[in-house]
Amino acid sequence: MERYQEIERSIIKKFRKEIWCKFTTAVNDYALLQEGDNVAVCISGGKDSMLLAKLLQEIKRHGHFDFGLEFIVMDPGYRPQNRAQIEYNAKLLNIPIRIFESNIFSVVEQTTDSPCYLCARMRRGYLYSFAKELGCNKIALGHHFDDVIETTLMSMLYSGQLKGMMPKLKSKNFPGMELIRPMYLIKESDILAWKTYHHLEFLQCACRFTEDLEFHPAQTDSKRQEMKELIRQFRQTSPFIDSNIFRATHNVNLDTMVGWQRHQVKHSFLEEY
C-alpha cells in the first residue's frame, strides 16, 4: 500500500469519528455539494487545506453522486522553499494541483494597515477568477470549527456585533459562484492529531509579512491569536463552552435582540414593540 493510501485509509478508519463523520455531516446538513458541481479546492499549503483536499477526494470516490474537483494553488510570491514544500506534499498525498501566480505578497508588504485583511480579500478574488476560468461553480476553503468560533468571538469583542462565519456563501462579485466550507464541524486539535499521526510537515504560514514579524512586531493588528488563547482557556474551564459558542450562531433568538441587520438593513426591536 502506498503511503498516500495509508493516509486516506486513516481518514475513514482511525479518524472516522473526529474527522470523516464531521465532514460528511457538514456536507449533508448544510447541502454543500450537489450532483454536477465542479469544485475548486483552494490549497494554501497548510494542514487544513491539504486535509480538505483528501476529504473531498474520498467523498468523490465513495459518494453517491458525481461532481468535479480542481485542486488550485495560488503562488502569491512564496519563497522557493515554501513553494517546493507545497509541491512535495501534494505529490506525497496524491493531490494533482494546478499552480498559478500572483503578486499579492509584494502589494501587501507595502501596507501596514490591516495587511492580513487585505491579503485575504485579494487572495479570494484571484481564487474566484481562476476557478471560474476552470469552469468551477464553487470554491472550497479549509476553515474549520475553531475558525468559526474565533471569528464569532472576535466580532463580539472587537467589532461590537454578533457576526458568524457561514458554511456557504454566494459570491457577490462573481455571479454563479459559491464558497463552501466542508470542514466547518472539524476541530483544529483533530486536524493536528491527523497530521502528527502521519508525521506530515505543512506550511505554518508562508507569508513573507508574518515571517518578518520577529523584527517588526508592531506591524500586525491581528487579534486571531488572542482568540485562540481565549478559547484554550475556555476549554480548560469547561469542555462545553466552545460548542456552545458554535451553537449560539445556530440558535439566535431575535425576540431578545435589541437590534439586528438583515440584507444590510438595520432593524430595532421597537419596530414590533
N, C-alpha and C positions, 0 to 999 in steps of 0.2 A: 504493500500500500504506500503510495506517495505521501509525503509529509502534508501537502495541502488537503489530501483526502482524510488524513487523521484529524486535521483541524476542522474540516467540515463535519466529520462524524461527531466530534465532541460537542458541536453546537446543538445537534439533535439529541445526543445521549447525555453526556456529563452535565452540560449546562442547559438541559431541556427546560427545567422549571424557571431558572433565573433569567434566561435569555430567549430561547426559542418560543416558549409559550407566551411570554410577554410580547414578543414581536408579532406573533400571529394574532394575538388578542387585539393589539393596536390596529393591525391591518384590517381585521374584521369589524371591530367596534366603531372605528372611525371611517370605514369604507375608503381606504387609501388606494386600493388597486382595483381596476376593472379590466374585463376582457378587452384586448386590443390596445391597452395603454402602451406607450413607448416611454420608458423612464430613464432619464439621465441621472445616474448615481454620481454625486459630486464628491470627489475624493481629494482631501487636503493632505493626506499622508499620515494623519494621526490615527490612533486606535479606534476612534468612534466611526469614522468614515470607512475604514478598512473592514471593520466588522459588519457595518451596514451592507457593504458590497457582498460579503459572503452570505449574509442572511437573505438578501434578495436573489442571489443565485440559487440558494437552497429552496426558497418558496417557488421559484420558477420551475425548478426541477421536480418538486413534489406536489405542486399546487394543482388545482382543478380547472384552471383556465390559462389561456396563453397571453403573454404580454412580452414586450421587448425591453431589453436593457442595454444602455450605453454607459460605460464607465469613463467619466471625464475628469481630467486633472488639469487645472489651470496653473501654469507656472507664472506667478506674479513677479518673478525676479529672484527665485530661490538661489542660494549659494549652491555651487556644483555638487557638494557633498550631500546636501539635503535632497536635491532632485535625484541623485543616484540612490539614496535610501528609499525614496518612493518607488522608483523603478525596480529596485531589488525586491521590496516587499510585495509588489504587485505580481512579479514573476513567481516568487515563493508561494503566494496564496492562489495562484492561477486566476488572476483578475486581468482581463485584456483591456488595459487602459488606453485612452486616447489623450495625448497631452497637447495643449495649446498654450500660447504665451500671451502675456500682457505686461504692462509697465506699472502695475499698481504700487509696488513697493517704492519705486522711485518717486511717485506722486505723494504717497503717504509720508515719506521721510521728510518732506518739505513743510509739514504742518505739525503743530503741537496742540491744535485744537481738536480734541476727540479723534485721534488718529485711528483707534480701533473701530469706532463707528463708521468713519469714512471708508476704511478698508473693507468692512463688511458690506457696505452699500455698493461699492464698486465691484467687489467680487460677485455679488448677487447679479448685477447687471450683465457682467461678462458671461457668467454661467448660463443665465437665461438665454442670452443671444446665441451662444454656441449650441446649447441644447436644441434651440429652435431650428438652427441650421441642420442639425442631425435628424430632424423630423420628430422630435420628442414633444409630448404634451404635458410631461411632468418632470420636475426635478426633485430628487430625494436628498435630504440632508441628514447628517448624523447626530442631530440634537437628541438628548436623552432625558430621562426623568429629572436628574439633578439640574440640567439646564432650565427645565420648566419651572422648578420651584425657586431657583436662583433668580430668574427673571421676574417672577411674581414678587419676591421679597424686595428686589432692587427697585421695582416700580413703586412699591409702597413707601420705602424708606427714603428714596432719593428723588422721586418724581411726584409724590403725593397723589398717586392714583392706583386703583386696583386694575392691573393690566396683566394678562397672561400671555402664554405662548401657545398658539393654536396647533393642533396636529396636522392641519392642512389649510392652505390659503390659496385663493385665486389671485393671480398676478394682476395688478392694476396697470402696469406698463407693458405687459406682453399678453395681449388677448389670447385666450385659449390655453394659456399655460397655468399650471398649478404647482404649488410647492407642497411636498408631503414630508412628514417626519415619522417614519416607521419604528424608530427606536424610542418613541415617546414614553413608554412604560418601563424601560430598562434602566436600572440604577447603574451609576458610574462604577461603583465598587464591584459589580458583577462583570462589567467590561474589563476592568483591571484584573480580575481573577482569571478571566479567559486569556488575556494577554500574558500574564505571569505563568500560567499553566503550560503554555506552549513556548515560553522563553522568546517571545517576539519583542522586537525593538522598533518602535514607531517614532515619528517626529513628535516632540512635545509642542513646540511652536516654532515654525521655520521663518517667522517674520524677522527681518533684519532690524526693525524698530525695537522689538522686545529683546532681541539679543544684546542691544546696546543699553538696556535699562540699568545694568550694573554701573555704568558710567554716567548715566543721565537719569537717575531715579525719579526726578521731579517731572519728567516729561509725560508721564502717564496719569490719566484720571480714571482709569478703570476701577470699578468697585466690585467686579465679579469675585475676585479673590476674597474680599471681605465677606461676601455672601457664602462662599464655600466654608469659611471658618465658622460663621454663624450657624450654618446648618450642621456642621460637625459637632458643635456644642449642643444643639438641639437634640441630636441623636444620642448623645451621652446622657441627656436628661430623660428622654423618653423615646422608645422605638416607633412611636406613632405620629410624632409631630410632623415629620417630612411628608408622610402620606396624607395627613390632614391638610397641610398647605396645598398639596396637589389636588385633593378632592374639593377643597374650598372653591376652586375655579370652575368646578362642575356643578356646584350647588349654591349659586348666588341667589339670595332671597331679596328680590327687589323691593318687597314690602318694608324692608328695614333699611333701605338705602336712601340717604338724603338727596343724592343726585347720581345720575348715570349718563352715559353717552351712547348713542345708537346711530350708526351711519353718519358719524361726525356731527350729529346734532345733540346738544346738551339738554337734559331734562331734569326737572326738580320734582320732589315728592309733592310739592304744593299744587302741581297740575291736577292731581286727583284727590287732593286732601278734602 
